[in-house]
Amino acid sequence: MISSFRASYHKCVGFLACLRDGLDAAGTKGRLGLSRYSYEYTLSKLVRLGFVAYEEGNLRLTDKGVNVLRYSVDASARRDVAELKITQQGP
């Protein structure tokens, strides 16, 4: 279980979804409404956490990044925190 601020969680999941959809930096910034600073900060965070990797100068999702897109969000007692639980996958 991971606790994270909702805005940060949604931004990171949206970023991962943009990579999955093959969007470049401009497309990702446009879809998510990110400034250059927010884009670079989010990308740096995802690389540090191992959700995204550089491969031959291009970004790609890692297995961990693909799995995070399968997380579900449950509301917690605090409004500013979402608890994320990985969903069960079938065989």
C-alpha positions in Angstrom: 0.0 0.0 0.0 1.3 3.4 -1.0 0.0 6.8 0.3 0.3 9.8 -1.9 -1.4 13.1 -2.5 -4.2 12.8 -5.0 -3.0 15.6 -7.3 0.5 14.1 -7.4 -0.9 10.6 -7.9 -3.2 11.6 -10.8 -0.4 13.6 -12.4 1.9 10.6 -12.3 -0.7 8.1 -13.6 -1.7 10.6 -16.3 2.0 10.9 -17.3 2.4 7.1 -17.4 -0.7 6.9 -19.6 0.7 9.4 -22.0 3.9 7.4 -22.3 1.8 4.2 -22.9 -0.1 6.1 -25.6 3.1 7.1 -27.3 2.9 10.8 -26.8 6.0 12.9 -26.9 6.9 15.7 -24.4 4.8 18.3 -26.1 1.8 16.0 -26.3 2.1 15.0 -22.7 2.4 18.6 -21.5 -0.7 19.5 -23.7 -2.8 16.6 -22.5 -2.0 17.1 -18.8 -1.7 20.9 -18.9 1.8 20.8 -17.5 4.4 23.6 -17.5 8.0 22.7 -18.5 9.0 22.7 -14.8 6.1 20.4 -13.9 6.8 18.0 -16.8 10.5 17.7 -15.8 9.7 17.4 -12.1 7.2 14.6 -12.7 9.5 12.8 -15.2 12.4 13.0 -12.7 10.2 11.6 -9.9 9.0 8.7 -12.1 12.6 7.9 -13.3 13.8 7.9 -9.6 10.9 5.6 -8.6 11.7 3.2 -11.5 8.4 3.6 -13.3 10.0 5.1 -16.4 13.4 4.5 -18.0 15.5 6.0 -20.8 16.2 3.6 -23.6 18.4 4.8 -26.5 17.3 8.4 -25.8 13.6 7.5 -25.6 11.3 7.1 -22.6 9.7 3.8 -22.0 7.5 2.4 -19.2 9.1 -0.2 -17.0 7.2 -3.3 -15.7 6.7 -1.3 -12.5 5.3 1.6 -14.6 2.9 -0.7 -16.4 1.7 -2.2 -13.1 1.0 1.2 -11.5 -1.6 1.8 -14.3 -3.5 -1.2 -12.8 -3.7 0.3 -9.3 -7.1 1.2 -7.9 -7.8 4.2 -5.7 -9.7 3.9 -2.5 -10.8 7.1 -0.6 -9.2 7.3 2.8 -10.3 9.1 5.9 -8.2 12.2 5.0 -9.4 14.2 2.0 -5.8 14.9 0.7 -4.6 11.3 0.7 -5.5 8.3 -1.5 -4.5 4.8 -0.6 -3.5 2.8 -3.6 -3.8 -1.0 -3.7 -2.6 -3.2 -6.5 -5.5 -5.1 -8.1 -5.4 -8.8 -8.3 -4.4 -10.1 -11.7 -5.7 -13.4 -13.2 -3.4 -16.1 -14.5 
